[in-house]
Amino acid sequence: MGDLLRALGLLTTLPVRPRWDETVKPGRAMAWYPLAGLIVGGLTAAVAFALAWLGLAERAALLAAALVLAAWAALTGALHLDGWADCCDALFVPAEREKRLAIMKDPRLGSFGAVGLALLLLVKLAALQPLLEGRATALVGLPLAACLARALVVVAAWRAPLAKQDGMAFYMRQSLGGREVAITALTAVAALAAAAFVLGLAVLAALAAALLAALAVAALARARLGGLTGDVYGAIIEASETAALVALIIVGV
């Protein structure tokens, strides 16, 4: 339970107070990232369902989608959005590796980050609107996307090298091993199986799109930074979530 609370405390703004001290092995909490994603996605889907029940999805679907997106960002504290913006600033600017890493540490938002963040939110908003306008069962796609994205970031943390031997990614990867990856895989498979009862084979499209997005972000980070950072982890989550939602819309859930 402690590791789950630590995962929720790190990835969400839910009012949990996990214990962090020198005895805690931070990598063990990563096993519960997909479950934290299911919780975030489930709460977001509950907001979407409530808005649909109130009739807002019929009267103003775009507004309803915007409110759902705002709730999603609020539940995560915009943590992953910050990582996405930092990655856009650092990975797309023409600069050397050390300069890119310095840009990632800079709290100011640059032009690449601003454009990248705006485009991501627009795509996510555009994907949420048809989900709200469709049948209520389509909202199962929200917890599925959130779960898959966090499962993929655990795999990325396990397999991909770090860009530097300090920082949040270095700290959180300590004690991450086969046990944590196995729990991650079981959670993701269970989520896929449960969602398949509602969405059918569309879940495979969501999985494929999320995987391709995660691989693309990780490959770009390795090419331009030499490895992954905490910001890259956040970017993987955002890219994978958005790709999964877009895939569900394309296949017509």
NORSUL-V803583 format. One record per backbone hydrogen bond with DSSP energy under -1.0 kcal/mol. CO is the residue of the C=O (numbers start at 1). NH is the residue of the N-H. E is the energy in kcal/mol with one decimal. If there is no record, write none. Layout:
[[CO/NH/E] [CO/NH/E]]
This chain:
[[1/5/-2.5] [2/6/-2.1] [3/7/-2.2] [4/8/-2.6] [5/9/-2.7] [6/10/-1.9] [7/11/-2.5] [8/12/-1.9] [14/16/-2.7] [21/24/-1.6] [25/28/-1.7] [26/29/-1.2] [28/31/-1.1] [29/32/-1.8] [30/33/-1.6] [32/36/-2.4] [33/37/-2.3] [34/38/-2.2] [35/39/-2.1] [36/40/-2.6] [37/41/-3.3] [38/42/-2.6] [39/43/-2.5] [40/44/-2.3] [41/45/-2.5] [42/46/-2.0] [43/47/-1.9] [44/48/-2.3] [45/49/-2.8] [46/50/-2.4] [47/51/-2.2] [48/52/-2.3] [49/53/-2.7] [50/54/-1.8] [51/56/-2.0] [52/55/-1.1] [55/59/-1.9] [56/60/-3.1] [60/64/-2.4] [61/65/-2.5] [62/66/-2.2] [63/67/-2.2] [64/68/-2.1] [65/69/-2.5] [66/70/-2.2] [67/71/-2.3] [68/72/-2.4] [69/73/-2.4] [70/74/-2.4] [71/75/-2.4] [72/76/-1.2] [73/78/-2.1] [75/13/-2.2] [76/79/-1.6] [78/82/-2.0] [79/83/-1.5] [80/84/-2.4] [81/85/-2.5] [82/86/-2.5] [83/87/-2.2] [84/88/-2.4] [85/89/-2.2] [86/90/-2.3] [87/91/-3.4] [88/92/-1.1] [93/95/-1.1] [96/100/-2.2] [97/101/-2.3] [98/102/-1.9] [99/103/-2.2] [100/104/-1.9] [101/105/-1.1] [110/114/-2.4] [111/115/-2.5] [112/116/-2.6] [113/117/-2.5] [114/118/-2.3] [115/119/-2.6] [116/120/-2.3] [117/121/-2.4] [118/122/-2.2] [119/123/-2.5] [120/124/-2.6] [121/125/-2.6] [122/126/-2.6] [123/127/-1.8] [124/128/-2.0] [125/129/-1.9] [128/132/-2.1] [129/133/-1.9] [130/134/-1.5] [135/138/-1.8] [136/139/-1.7] [137/140/-1.9] [138/141/-2.2] [139/142/-1.6] [140/144/-1.6] [141/145/-2.4] [142/146/-2.2] [143/147/-2.2] [144/148/-2.7] [145/149/-2.2] [146/150/-1.4] [147/151/-2.1] [148/152/-2.4] [149/153/-1.4] [150/154/-1.3] [151/155/-1.8] [152/156/-2.4] [153/157/-2.3] [154/158/-1.9] [155/159/-2.5] [156/160/-2.5] [161/228/-2.5] [167/171/-2.1] [168/172/-3.1] [169/173/-1.5] [171/174/-1.3] [173/176/-2.0] [174/27/-2.5] [177/181/-2.1] [178/182/-2.5] [179/183/-2.2] [180/184/-2.2] [181/185/-2.7] [182/186/-2.5] [183/187/-2.3] [184/188/-2.4] [185/189/-2.7] [186/190/-2.4] [187/191/-2.3] [188/192/-2.5] [189/193/-2.7] [190/194/-2.5] [191/195/-2.5] [192/196/-2.0] [195/198/-1.0] [195/199/-3.5] [196/200/-1.7] [199/202/-1.2] [200/203/-1.6] [201/204/-1.5] [202/206/-2.0] [203/207/-2.4] [204/208/-2.6] [205/209/-2.5] [206/210/-2.4] [207/211/-2.5] [208/212/-2.4] [209/213/-2.3] [210/214/-2.4] [211/215/-2.5] [212/216/-2.3] [213/217/-2.3] [214/218/-2.5] [215/219/-2.6] [216/220/-2.2] [217/221/-2.3] [218/222/-2.3] [219/223/-2.1] [220/224/-2.0] [221/225/-2.7] [221/227/-1.0] [228/163/-2.7] [229/233/-2.0] [230/234/-1.9] [231/235/-2.3] [232/236/-2.6] [233/237/-2.0] [234/238/-2.3] [235/239/-2.8] [236/240/-2.5] [237/241/-2.6] [238/242/-2.3] [239/243/-2.4] [240/244/-2.4] [241/245/-2.2] [242/246/-2.5] [243/247/-2.4] [244/248/-2.0] [245/249/-1.8] [246/250/-2.5] [247/251/-2.3] [248/253/-1.8]]
